[in-house]
Amino acid sequence: MSRALVNQICAAYSGATASDPTTELDSWKVGGKMFACFGDRIDGVCVKTDSVDTATMLIDAGAATKAPYFHKSWVLVGFDSAEDELRHRIAVSYDIVLGGLTKKAQAEIKGS
């Protein structure tokens, strides 16, 4: 897995936009809210989970590690993870963030 693959996966989602890493944290957003984030010194992508319990379970199972500097509901999925796991975790993160937007924003994104 690589950063290029994560970019390809994220770009396929409706309303997903890449940030400008020269002015913002290097990330992917939907509705202005981050759902995937890179770091200069990490070998993977940080994604949101639905709860601290889910994040803990993923960490305990070895499917992810703690996402540095993020809330405990975020995890770091390594580039060495299986591609289907990486795709799943990004999809879940996107769905969580999209679901947190207003109904109007969701409708605009889904219609685009």
MOPAC internal coordinates of N, CA, C and O (Angstrom, degrees):
PM7 1SCF
backbone

  N    0.0000 0     0.00 0     0.00 0    0    0    0
  C    1.4391 1     0.00 0     0.00 0    1    0    0
  C    1.5183 1   108.39 1     0.00 0    2    1    0
  O    1.2310 1   121.96 1   -20.92 1    3    2    1
  N    1.3053 1   113.85 1   159.08 1    3    2    1
  C    1.4509 1   118.08 1  -178.97 1    5    3    2
  C    1.5251 1   110.28 1  -153.78 1    6    5    3
  O    1.2310 1   121.83 1    -9.90 1    7    6    5
  N    1.2777 1   114.09 1   170.10 1    7    6    5
  C    1.4571 1   121.18 1   176.54 1    9    7    6
  C    1.5260 1   110.26 1   -59.67 1   10    9    7
  O    1.2310 1   120.40 1   142.33 1   11   10    9
  N    1.3204 1   116.83 1   -37.67 1   11   10    9
  C    1.4700 1   121.00 1   179.39 1   13   11   10
  C    1.5231 1   110.76 1   -62.12 1   14   13   11
  O    1.2310 1   120.15 1   139.63 1   15   14   13
  N    1.3297 1   117.31 1   -40.37 1   15   14   13
  C    1.4648 1   120.34 1   178.05 1   17   15   14
  C    1.5223 1   110.45 1   -65.41 1   18   17   15
  O    1.2310 1   120.14 1   136.58 1   19   18   17
  N    1.3257 1   117.34 1   -43.42 1   19   18   17
  C    1.4733 1   120.29 1   178.01 1   21   19   18
  C    1.5288 1   109.88 1   -60.20 1   22   21   19
  O    1.2310 1   120.31 1   137.03 1   23   22   21
  N    1.3145 1   117.01 1   -42.97 1   23   22   21
  C    1.4706 1   120.09 1   177.53 1   25   23   22
  C    1.5268 1   110.98 1   -60.50 1   26   25   23
  O    1.2310 1   120.33 1   138.88 1   27   26   25
  N    1.3124 1   116.97 1   -41.12 1   27   26   25
  C    1.4657 1   121.77 1   178.90 1   29   27   26
  C    1.5364 1   110.65 1   -64.04 1   30   29   27
  O    1.2310 1   120.38 1   135.71 1   31   30   29
  N    1.3330 1   116.88 1   -44.29 1   31   30   29
  C    1.4659 1   121.48 1   179.28 1   33   31   30
  C    1.5247 1   110.22 1   -62.44 1   34   33   31
  O    1.2310 1   120.57 1   130.21 1   35   34   33
  N    1.3226 1   116.51 1   -49.79 1   35   34   33
  C    1.4666 1   121.08 1  -176.91 1   37   35   34
  C    1.5261 1   112.53 1   -64.61 1   38   37   35
  O    1.2310 1   120.41 1   141.62 1   39   38   37
  N    1.3126 1   116.81 1   -38.38 1   39   38   37
  C    1.4649 1   121.08 1  -178.12 1   41   39   38
  C    1.5235 1   112.40 1   -63.06 1   42   41   39
  O    1.2310 1   120.00 1   157.67 1   43   42   41
  N    1.3221 1   117.61 1   -22.33 1   43   42   41
  C    1.4625 1   121.26 1  -177.44 1   45   43   42
  C    1.5343 1   113.23 1   -76.69 1   46   45   43
  O    1.2310 1   119.82 1   166.64 1   47   46   45
  N    1.3214 1   117.95 1   -13.36 1   47   46   45
  C    1.4688 1   120.65 1  -177.78 1   49   47   46
  C    1.5208 1   111.99 1   -83.13 1   50   49   47
  O    1.2310 1   121.07 1   -40.04 1   51   50   49
  N    1.3344 1   115.56 1   139.96 1   51   50   49
  C    1.4670 1   121.52 1   179.08 1   53   51   50
  C    1.5197 1   110.00 1   -57.94 1   54   53   51
  O    1.2310 1   120.95 1   -49.62 1   55   54   53
  N    1.3169 1   115.79 1   130.38 1   55   54   53
  C    1.4590 1   121.61 1   176.12 1   57   55   54
  C    1.5061 1   115.58 1    75.32 1   58   57   55
  O    1.2310 1   119.82 1  -178.37 1   59   58   57
  N    1.3331 1   117.94 1     1.63 1   59   58   57
  C    1.4667 1   120.49 1  -179.56 1   61   59   58
  C    1.5245 1   110.20 1   -73.85 1   62   61   59
  O    1.2310 1   121.23 1   -45.98 1   63   62   61
  N    1.3270 1   115.24 1   134.02 1   63   62   61
  C    1.4557 1   120.52 1   178.69 1   65   63   62
  C    1.5212 1   109.55 1  -131.33 1   66   65   63
  O    1.2310 1   121.21 1   -38.53 1   67   66   65
  N    1.3100 1   115.29 1   141.47 1   67   66   65
  C    1.4664 1   121.12 1   176.17 1   69   67   66
  C    1.5197 1   108.14 1   -86.30 1   70   69   67
  O    1.2310 1   120.96 1   -41.46 1   71   70   69
  N    1.3196 1   115.77 1   138.54 1   71   70   69
  C    1.4635 1   119.45 1   176.91 1   73   71   70
  C    1.5272 1   108.94 1   -76.38 1   74   73   71
  O    1.2310 1   121.59 1   -14.06 1   75   74   73
  N    1.3064 1   114.56 1   165.94 1   75   74   73
  C    1.4552 1   120.78 1   174.82 1   77   75   74
  C    1.5233 1   107.08 1   -92.14 1   78   77   75
  O    1.2310 1   120.01 1   -74.04 1   79   78   77
  N    1.3434 1   117.58 1   105.96 1   79   78   77
  C    1.4652 1   119.58 1  -174.78 1   81   79   78
  C    1.5252 1   114.26 1   -63.85 1   82   81   79
  O    1.2310 1   119.79 1   168.79 1   83   82   81
  N    1.3248 1   118.01 1   -11.21 1   83   82   81
  C    1.4665 1   119.08 1   176.90 1   85   83   82
  C    1.5267 1   111.51 1   -80.45 1   86   85   83
  O    1.2310 1   120.22 1   161.34 1   87   86   85
  N    1.3352 1   117.19 1   -18.66 1   87   86   85
  C    1.4661 1   120.44 1  -178.60 1   89   87   86
  C    1.5256 1   113.71 1  -123.49 1   90   89   87
  O    1.2310 1   119.92 1   165.80 1   91   90   89
  N    1.3332 1   117.76 1   -14.20 1   91   90   89
  C    1.4585 1   122.23 1  -176.88 1   93   91   90
  C    1.5168 1   109.76 1  -137.89 1   94   93   91
  O    1.2310 1   121.59 1    -8.11 1   95   94   93
  N    1.3264 1   114.56 1   171.89 1   95   94   93
  C    1.4547 1   120.86 1   171.20 1   97   95   94
  C    1.5303 1   107.45 1   -61.76 1   98   97   95
  O    1.2310 1   120.17 1   -43.87 1   99   98   97
  N    1.3102 1   117.28 1   136.13 1   99   98   97
  C    1.4624 1   122.37 1  -177.68 1  101   99   98
  C    1.5195 1   108.79 1   -69.26 1  102  101   99
  O    1.2310 1   120.53 1   -76.44 1  103  102  101
  N    1.3425 1   116.59 1   103.56 1  103  102  101
  C    1.4570 1   119.99 1  -171.91 1  105  103  102
  C    1.5243 1   112.09 1  -154.91 1  106  105  103
  O    1.2310 1   121.82 1    -6.25 1  107  106  105
  N    1.3336 1   114.13 1   173.75 1  107  106  105
  C    1.4566 1   123.35 1   172.45 1  109  107  106
  C    1.5153 1   107.79 1  -115.75 1  110  109  107
  O    1.2310 1   121.04 1   -41.23 1  111  110  109
  N    1.3302 1   115.62 1   138.77 1  111  110  109
  C    1.4567 1   120.92 1  -176.78 1  113  111  110
  C    1.5188 1   110.41 1  -131.13 1  114  113  111
  O    1.2310 1   121.75 1   -21.63 1  115  114  113
  N    1.3312 1   114.25 1   158.37 1  115  114  113
  C    1.4540 1   122.00 1   170.06 1  117  115  114
  C    1.5220 1   105.78 1  -135.10 1  118  117  115
  O    1.2310 1   120.60 1   -52.15 1  119  118  117
  N    1.3235 1   116.46 1   127.85 1  119  118  117
  C    1.4547 1   120.19 1  -177.02 1  121  119  118
  C    1.5130 1   113.00 1    60.85 1  122  121  119
  O    1.2310 1   120.30 1  -152.15 1  123  122  121
  N    1.3227 1   117.03 1    27.85 1  123  122  121
  C    1.4590 1   121.81 1  -179.86 1  125  123  122
  C    1.5184 1   114.39 1    80.61 1  126  125  123
  O    1.2310 1   120.11 1  -176.85 1  127  126  125
  N    1.3356 1   117.40 1     3.15 1  127  126  125
  C    1.4624 1   122.30 1  -178.74 1  129  127  126
  C    1.5248 1   110.04 1  -112.74 1  130  129  127
  O    1.2310 1   120.82 1   -45.63 1  131  130  129
  N    1.3158 1   116.03 1   134.37 1  131  130  129
  C    1.4562 1   121.79 1  -175.44 1  133  131  130
  C    1.5287 1   112.90 1   -71.70 1  134  133  131
  O    1.2310 1   121.04 1   -44.56 1  135  134  133
  N    1.3606 1   115.62 1   135.44 1  135  134  133
  C    1.4680 1   119.87 1   172.97 1  137  135  134
  C    1.5258 1   112.46 1  -123.81 1  138  137  135
  O    1.2310 1   119.41 1   168.13 1  139  138  137
  N    1.3079 1   118.73 1   -11.87 1  139  138  137
  C    1.4671 1   122.78 1   176.33 1  141  139  138
  C    1.5249 1   108.09 1  -150.35 1  142  141  139
  O    1.2310 1   120.83 1   -41.05 1  143  142  141
  N    1.3218 1   116.01 1   138.95 1  143  142  141
  C    1.4591 1   119.40 1  -175.88 1  145  143  142
  C    1.5253 1   110.72 1  -143.84 1  146  145  143
  O    1.2310 1   121.39 1   -37.96 1  147  146  145
  N    1.3181 1   114.94 1   142.04 1  147  146  145
  C    1.4646 1   122.51 1   176.96 1  149  147  146
  C    1.5249 1   109.00 1  -106.73 1  150  149  147
  O    1.2310 1   120.74 1   -15.72 1  151  150  149
  N    1.3003 1   116.20 1   164.28 1  151  150  149
  C    1.4526 1   121.96 1   172.42 1  153  151  150
  C    1.5110 1   109.08 1  -135.96 1  154  153  151
  O    1.2310 1   120.98 1   -22.01 1  155  154  153
  N    1.2984 1   115.73 1   157.99 1  155  154  153
  C    1.4652 1   119.98 1  -179.30 1  157  155  154
  C    1.5165 1   112.61 1   -67.17 1  158  157  155
  O    1.2310 1   120.70 1   148.29 1  159  158  157
  N    1.3366 1   116.27 1   -31.71 1  159  158  157
  C    1.4569 1   119.92 1  -173.63 1  161  159  158
  C    1.5159 1   113.79 1  -114.37 1  162  161  159
  O    1.2310 1   120.12 1  -159.82 1  163  162  161
  N    1.3107 1   117.38 1    20.18 1  163  162  161
  C    1.4668 1   119.75 1   178.05 1  165  163  162
  C    1.5172 1   109.70 1  -121.49 1  166  165  163
  O    1.2310 1   121.26 1   -34.00 1  167  166  165
  N    1.3034 1   115.20 1   146.00 1  167  166  165
  C    1.4572 1   120.97 1  -176.32 1  169  167  166
  C    1.5327 1   109.71 1  -105.04 1  170  169  167
  O    1.2310 1   121.22 1  -112.97 1  171  170  169
  N    1.3298 1   115.26 1    67.03 1  171  170  169
  C    1.4568 1   120.53 1  -178.72 1  173  171  170
  C    1.5057 1   110.56 1   170.87 1  174  173  171
  O    1.2310 1   121.32 1    16.83 1  175  174  173
  N    1.3163 1   115.09 1  -163.17 1  175  174  173
  C    1.4624 1   121.21 1  -178.77 1  177  175  174
  C    1.5302 1   108.68 1  -130.14 1  178  177  175
  O    1.2310 1   120.36 1   -42.41 1  179  178  177
  N    1.3230 1   116.91 1   137.59 1  179  178  177
  C    1.4573 1   122.42 1   177.04 1  181  179  178
  C    1.5228 1   108.71 1   -90.12 1  182  181  179
  O    1.2310 1   120.78 1   -47.55 1  183  182  181
  N    1.3312 1   116.11 1   132.45 1  183  182  181
  C    1.4631 1   122.28 1  -178.70 1  185  183  182
  C    1.5205 1   109.95 1  -135.75 1  186  185  183
  O    1.2310 1   121.17 1   -23.90 1  187  186  185
  N    1.3200 1   115.36 1   156.10 1  187  186  185
  C    1.4593 1   121.92 1  -179.82 1  189  187  186
  C    1.5233 1   110.10 1   -86.49 1  190  189  187
  O    1.2310 1   121.02 1   -36.40 1  191  190  189
  N    1.3400 1   115.66 1   143.60 1  191  190  189
  C    1.4664 1   121.29 1   171.66 1  193  191  190
  C    1.5278 1   107.22 1  -112.95 1  194  193  191
  O    1.2310 1   120.53 1    -7.28 1  195  194  193
  N    1.3145 1   116.59 1   172.72 1  195  194  193
  C    1.4638 1   119.57 1  -176.79 1  197  195  194
  C    1.5245 1   113.58 1   -76.42 1  198  197  195
  O    1.2310 1   120.08 1   165.62 1  199  198  197
  N    1.3245 1   117.46 1   -14.38 1  199  198  197
  C    1.4684 1   118.86 1  -178.56 1  201  199  198
  C    1.5299 1   110.50 1  -165.37 1  202  201  199
  O    1.2310 1   121.64 1   -14.85 1  203  202  201
  N    1.3227 1   114.46 1   165.15 1  203  202  201
  C    1.4577 1   120.63 1   174.52 1  205  203  202
  C    1.5315 1   109.34 1   -63.45 1  206  205  203
  O    1.2310 1   120.36 1   143.24 1  207  206  205
  N    1.3358 1   116.91 1   -36.76 1  207  206  205
  C    1.4636 1   120.66 1   179.27 1  209  207  206
  C    1.5282 1   111.85 1   -61.88 1  210  209  207
  O    1.2310 1   120.47 1   137.63 1  211  210  209
  N    1.3221 1   116.71 1   -42.37 1  211  210  209
  C    1.4696 1   120.28 1   178.42 1  213  211  210
  C    1.5257 1   110.18 1   -65.08 1  214  213  211
  O    1.2310 1   120.75 1   136.35 1  215  214  213
  N    1.3165 1   116.17 1   -43.65 1  215  214  213
  C    1.4645 1   119.93 1   178.58 1  217  215  214
  C    1.5254 1   110.45 1   -60.13 1  218  217  215
  O    1.2310 1   120.43 1   136.09 1  219  218  217
  N    1.3072 1   116.79 1   -43.91 1  219  218  217
  C    1.4701 1   121.59 1   178.83 1  221  219  218
  C    1.5215 1   110.90 1   -61.98 1  222  221  219
  O    1.2310 1   120.58 1   137.10 1  223  222  221
  N    1.3312 1   116.50 1   -42.90 1  223  222  221
  C    1.4655 1   120.79 1   178.90 1  225  223  222
  C    1.5327 1   110.75 1   -61.84 1  226  225  223
  O    1.2310 1   120.18 1   136.06 1  227  226  225
  N    1.3298 1   117.27 1   -43.94 1  227  226  225
  C    1.4683 1   120.87 1   179.26 1  229  227  226
  C    1.5231 1   111.12 1   -64.03 1  230  229  227
  O    1.2310 1   120.87 1   139.98 1  231  230  229
  N    1.3211 1   115.94 1   -40.02 1  231  230  229
  C    1.4673 1   120.26 1   178.67 1  233  231  230
  C    1.5255 1   110.19 1   -66.88 1  234  233  231
  O    1.2310 1   120.55 1   133.38 1  235  234  233
  N    1.3274 1   116.55 1   -46.62 1  235  234  233
  C    1.4706 1   120.68 1  -179.98 1  237  235  234
  C    1.5326 1   111.94 1   -62.72 1  238  237  235
  O    1.2310 1   120.37 1   146.63 1  239  238  237
  N    1.3353 1   116.89 1   -33.37 1  239  238  237
  C    1.4636 1   121.21 1  -179.80 1  241  239  238
  C    1.5283 1   112.48 1   -80.27 1  242  241  239
  O    1.2310 1   120.50 1   171.78 1  243  242  241
  N    1.3261 1   116.65 1    -8.22 1  243  242  241
  C    1.4592 1   120.23 1  -179.99 1  245  243  242
  C    1.5131 1   113.85 1    82.92 1  246  245  243
  O    1.2310 1   120.02 1  -170.56 1  247  246  245
  N    1.3422 1   117.58 1     9.44 1  247  246  245
  C    1.4686 1   121.05 1  -179.66 1  249  247  246
  C    1.5230 1   111.79 1   -82.99 1  250  249  247
  O    1.2310 1   120.57 1   165.72 1  251  250  249
  N    1.3272 1   116.52 1   -14.28 1  251  250  249
  C    1.4638 1   121.23 1  -178.89 1  253  251  250
  C    1.5262 1   107.91 1  -158.71 1  254  253  251
  O    1.2310 1   121.25 1    -7.44 1  255  254  253
  N    1.3213 1   115.22 1   172.56 1  255  254  253
  C    1.4601 1   121.29 1   174.02 1  257  255  254
  C    1.5238 1   107.75 1  -127.66 1  258  257  255
  O    1.2310 1   120.94 1    -8.54 1  259  258  257
  N    1.3185 1   115.80 1   171.46 1  259  258  257
  C    1.4580 1   120.59 1   179.29 1  261  259  258
  C    1.5280 1   109.07 1   -63.78 1  262  261  259
  O    1.2310 1   121.03 1   -46.48 1  263  262  261
  N    1.3138 1   115.63 1   133.52 1  263  262  261
  C    1.4638 1   120.23 1   177.60 1  265  263  262
  C    1.5304 1   108.58 1   -80.78 1  266  265  263
  O    1.2310 1   119.97 1   -63.16 1  267  266  265
  N    1.3260 1   117.66 1   116.84 1  267  266  265
  C    1.4603 1   119.38 1  -177.26 1  269  267  266
  C    1.5273 1   111.67 1   -63.80 1  270  269  267
  O    1.2310 1   120.86 1   -43.48 1  271  270  269
  N    1.3308 1   115.96 1   136.52 1  271  270  269
  C    1.4656 1   124.43 1   175.47 1  273  271  270
  C    1.5248 1   114.33 1    73.25 1  274  273  271
  O    1.2310 1   119.38 1  -177.81 1  275  274  273
  N    1.3293 1   118.80 1     2.19 1  275  274  273
  C    1.4604 1   121.63 1  -179.11 1  277  275  274
  C    1.5247 1   110.86 1  -105.54 1  278  277  275
  O    1.2310 1   121.34 1   -15.31 1  279  278  277
  N    1.3285 1   115.05 1   164.69 1  279  278  277
  C    1.4594 1   121.61 1   173.14 1  281  279  278
  C    1.5258 1   108.19 1   -57.76 1  282  281  279
  O    1.2310 1   120.39 1   -22.52 1  283  282  281
  N    1.3178 1   116.85 1   157.48 1  283  282  281
  C    1.4663 1   121.84 1  -176.62 1  285  283  282
  C    1.5211 1   113.87 1   -65.96 1  286  285  283
  O    1.2310 1   119.70 1   168.53 1  287  286  285
  N    1.3375 1   118.17 1   -11.47 1  287  286  285
  C    1.4693 1   120.12 1   177.76 1  289  287  286
  C    1.5302 1   111.88 1   -85.54 1  290  289  287
  O    1.2310 1   120.20 1   177.97 1  291  290  289
  N    1.3207 1   117.22 1    -2.03 1  291  290  289
  C    1.4626 1   121.84 1   176.68 1  293  291  290
  C    1.5250 1   109.04 1   -99.35 1  294  293  291
  O    1.2310 1   120.77 1   -33.27 1  295  294  293
  N    1.3356 1   116.14 1   146.73 1  295  294  293
  C    1.4631 1   121.57 1   176.25 1  297  295  294
  C    1.5258 1   109.86 1  -130.94 1  298  297  295
  O    1.2310 1   121.77 1   -18.91 1  299  298  297
  N    1.3069 1   114.21 1   161.09 1  299  298  297
  C    1.4567 1   121.89 1   175.34 1  301  299  298
  C    1.5280 1   108.37 1  -104.66 1  302  301  299
  O    1.2310 1   120.82 1   -62.47 1  303  302  301
  N    1.3191 1   116.04 1   117.53 1  303  302  301
  C    1.4596 1   121.57 1   176.91 1  305  303  302
  C    1.5278 1   106.51 1   -99.97 1  306  305  303
  O    1.2310 1   120.91 1   -61.55 1  307  306  305
  N    1.3144 1   115.87 1   118.45 1  307  306  305
  C    1.4625 1   120.43 1  -175.26 1  309  307  306
  C    1.5166 1   113.22 1   -71.09 1  310  309  307
  O    1.2310 1   121.05 1   -27.62 1  311  310  309
  N    1.3138 1   115.60 1   152.38 1  311  310  309
  C    1.4664 1   120.55 1   176.27 1  313  311  310
  C    1.5185 1   111.13 1   -64.66 1  314  313  311
  O    1.2310 1   120.25 1   164.69 1  315  314  313
  N    1.3356 1   117.13 1   -15.31 1  315  314  313
  C    1.4626 1   120.10 1   178.10 1  317  315  314
  C    1.5324 1   112.45 1   -86.43 1  318  317  315
  O    1.2310 1   120.18 1  -177.41 1  319  318  317
  N    1.3342 1   117.25 1     2.59 1  319  318  317
  C    1.4696 1   121.43 1   177.12 1  321  319  318
  C    1.5188 1   110.55 1   -71.98 1  322  321  319
  O    1.2310 1   121.08 1   -19.56 1  323  322  321
  N    1.3207 1   115.54 1   160.44 1  323  322  321
  C    1.4654 1   120.26 1   175.91 1  325  323  322
  C    1.5339 1   108.66 1   -63.30 1  326  325  323
  O    1.2310 1   121.08 1   -36.31 1  327  326  325
  N    1.3198 1   115.53 1   143.69 1  327  326  325
  C    1.4596 1   119.54 1  -176.63 1  329  327  326
  C    1.5220 1   112.19 1   -59.54 1  330  329  327
  O    1.2310 1   119.77 1   140.48 1  331  330  329
  N    1.3307 1   118.05 1   -39.52 1  331  330  329
  C    1.4631 1   119.60 1  -179.63 1  333  331  330
  C    1.5313 1   111.36 1   -65.80 1  334  333  331
  O    1.2310 1   119.66 1   144.86 1  335  334  333
  N    1.3212 1   118.25 1   -35.14 1  335  334  333
  C    1.4669 1   121.33 1   176.72 1  337  335  334
  C    1.5233 1   110.49 1   -67.45 1  338  337  335
  O    1.2310 1   120.67 1   136.69 1  339  338  337
  N    1.3136 1   116.32 1   -43.31 1  339  338  337
  C    1.4601 1   121.12 1   178.21 1  341  339  338
  C    1.5233 1   110.24 1   -60.90 1  342  341  339
  O    1.2310 1   120.30 1   132.75 1  343  342  341
  N    1.3228 1   117.04 1   -47.25 1  343  342  341
  C    1.4658 1   120.87 1   178.47 1  345  343  342
  C    1.5260 1   111.27 1   -60.92 1  346  345  343
  O    1.2310 1   120.23 1   138.41 1  347  346  345
  N    1.3308 1   117.16 1   -41.59 1  347  346  345
  C    1.4590 1   121.41 1  -179.77 1  349  347  346
  C    1.5278 1   111.44 1   -64.02 1  350  349  347
  O    1.2310 1   120.30 1   132.67 1  351  350  349
  N    1.3118 1   117.03 1   -47.33 1  351  350  349
  C    1.4689 1   120.03 1  -177.77 1  353  351  350
  C    1.5268 1   111.07 1   -64.70 1  354  353  351
  O    1.2310 1   119.68 1   142.06 1  355  354  353
  N    1.3386 1   118.21 1   -37.94 1  355  354  353
  C    1.4645 1   120.62 1   176.99 1  357  355  354
  C    1.5245 1   109.77 1   -66.19 1  358  357  355
  O    1.2310 1   120.28 1   137.58 1  359  358  357
  N    1.3359 1   117.08 1   -42.42 1  359  358  357
  C    1.4702 1   121.22 1   179.33 1  361  359  358
  C    1.5230 1   111.17 1   -61.30 1  362  361  359
  O    1.2310 1   120.33 1   135.67 1  363  362  361
  N    1.3244 1   116.98 1   -44.33 1  363  362  361
  C    1.4654 1   121.14 1   179.25 1  365  363  362
  C    1.5312 1   110.04 1   -62.49 1  366  365  363
  O    1.2310 1   120.43 1   134.91 1  367  366  365
  N    1.3134 1   116.79 1   -45.09 1  367  366  365
  C    1.4550 1   121.08 1   179.72 1  369  367  366
  C    1.5296 1   110.82 1   -60.47 1  370  369  367
  O    1.2310 1   120.61 1   133.63 1  371  370  369
  N    1.3231 1   116.44 1   -46.37 1  371  370  369
  C    1.4643 1   121.12 1   178.33 1  373  371  370
  C    1.5281 1   110.17 1   -58.66 1  374  373  371
  O    1.2310 1   120.09 1   132.52 1  375  374  373
  N    1.3246 1   117.44 1   -47.48 1  375  374  373
  C    1.4671 1   121.51 1  -178.78 1  377  375  374
  C    1.5260 1   111.83 1   -61.99 1  378  377  375
  O    1.2310 1   119.93 1   140.01 1  379  378  377
  N    1.3153 1   117.74 1   -39.99 1  379  378  377
  C    1.4623 1   121.61 1   178.60 1  381  379  378
  C    1.5238 1   110.35 1   -62.84 1  382  381  379
  O    1.2310 1   120.79 1   131.55 1  383  382  381
  N    1.3151 1   116.09 1   -48.45 1  383  382  381
  C    1.4606 1   120.42 1  -177.87 1  385  383  382
  C    1.5202 1   110.34 1   -67.04 1  386  385  383
  O    1.2310 1   120.21 1   135.14 1  387  386  385
  N    1.3244 1   117.21 1   -44.86 1  387  386  385
  C    1.4703 1   120.41 1   177.98 1  389  387  386
  C    1.5290 1   109.87 1   -59.27 1  390  389  387
  O    1.2310 1   120.21 1   136.48 1  391  390  389
  N    1.3220 1   117.20 1   -43.52 1  391  390  389
  C    1.4578 1   121.51 1  -179.70 1  393  391  390
  C    1.5139 1   113.82 1   -64.00 1  394  393  391
  O    1.2310 1   120.22 1   158.59 1  395  394  393
  N    1.3197 1   117.18 1   -21.41 1  395  394  393
  C    1.4591 1   121.90 1   179.18 1  397  395  394
  C    1.5152 1   113.77 1   -84.86 1  398  397  395
  O    1.2310 1   120.57 1   171.97 1  399  398  397
  N    1.3194 1   116.52 1    -8.03 1  399  398  397
  C    1.4687 1   120.92 1   178.57 1  401  399  398
  C    1.5259 1   109.93 1   -79.98 1  402  401  399
  O    1.2310 1   120.65 1   -16.22 1  403  402  401
  N    1.3098 1   116.36 1   163.78 1  403  402  401
  C    1.4585 1   119.84 1   177.16 1  405  403  402
  C    1.5251 1   109.47 1   -63.20 1  406  405  403
  O    1.2310 1   120.84 1   -23.13 1  407  406  405
  N    1.3142 1   115.99 1   156.87 1  407  406  405
  C    1.4722 1   120.93 1   179.57 1  409  407  406
  C    1.5251 1   109.63 1   -60.17 1  410  409  407
  O    1.2310 1   120.36 1   143.25 1  411  410  409
  N    1.3143 1   116.91 1   -36.75 1  411  410  409
  C    1.4527 1   121.15 1   179.77 1  413  411  410
  C    1.5397 1   110.31 1   -64.52 1  414  413  411
  O    1.2310 1   120.88 1   133.78 1  415  414  413
  N    1.3409 1   115.93 1   -46.22 1  415  414  413
  C    1.4661 1   120.22 1   179.24 1  417  415  414
  C    1.5279 1   110.46 1   -63.56 1  418  417  415
  O    1.2310 1   120.55 1   138.78 1  419  418  417
  N    1.3284 1   116.56 1   -41.22 1  419  418  417
  C    1.4641 1   120.21 1   178.54 1  421  419  418
  C    1.5222 1   110.71 1   -60.58 1  422  421  419
  O    1.2310 1   120.18 1   135.62 1  423  422  421
  N    1.3280 1   117.27 1   -44.38 1  423  422  421
  C    1.4640 1   121.64 1  -179.76 1  425  423  422
  C    1.5182 1   111.03 1   -63.36 1  426  425  423
  O    1.2310 1   120.15 1   139.67 1  427  426  425
  N    1.3289 1   117.32 1   -40.33 1  427  426  425
  C    1.4581 1   121.07 1   179.07 1  429  427  426
  C    1.5346 1   110.90 1   -64.60 1  430  429  427
  O    1.2310 1   120.72 1   139.17 1  431  430  429
  N    1.3193 1   116.23 1   -40.83 1  431  430  429
  C    1.4637 1   120.84 1  -179.13 1  433  431  430
  C    1.5239 1   110.60 1   -69.69 1  434  433  431
  O    1.2310 1   120.53 1   134.48 1  435  434  433
  N    1.3120 1   116.59 1   -45.52 1  435  434  433
  C    1.4540 1   120.45 1  -179.12 1  437  435  434
  C    1.5202 1   112.25 1   -66.85 1  438  437  435
  O    1.2310 1   120.92 1   154.14 1  439  438  437
  N    1.3316 1   115.84 1   -25.86 1  439  438  437
  C    1.4670 1   120.11 1   179.06 1  441  439  438
  C    1.5184 1   112.51 1   -84.21 1  442  441  439
  O    1.2310 1   120.36 1   168.28 1  443  442  441
  N    1.3376 1   116.92 1   -11.72 1  443  442  441
  C    1.4739 1   119.09 1  -177.62 1  445  443  442
  C    1.4942 1   112.61 1   -84.80 1  446  445  443
  O    1.2310 1   120.10 1   180.00 1  447  446  445

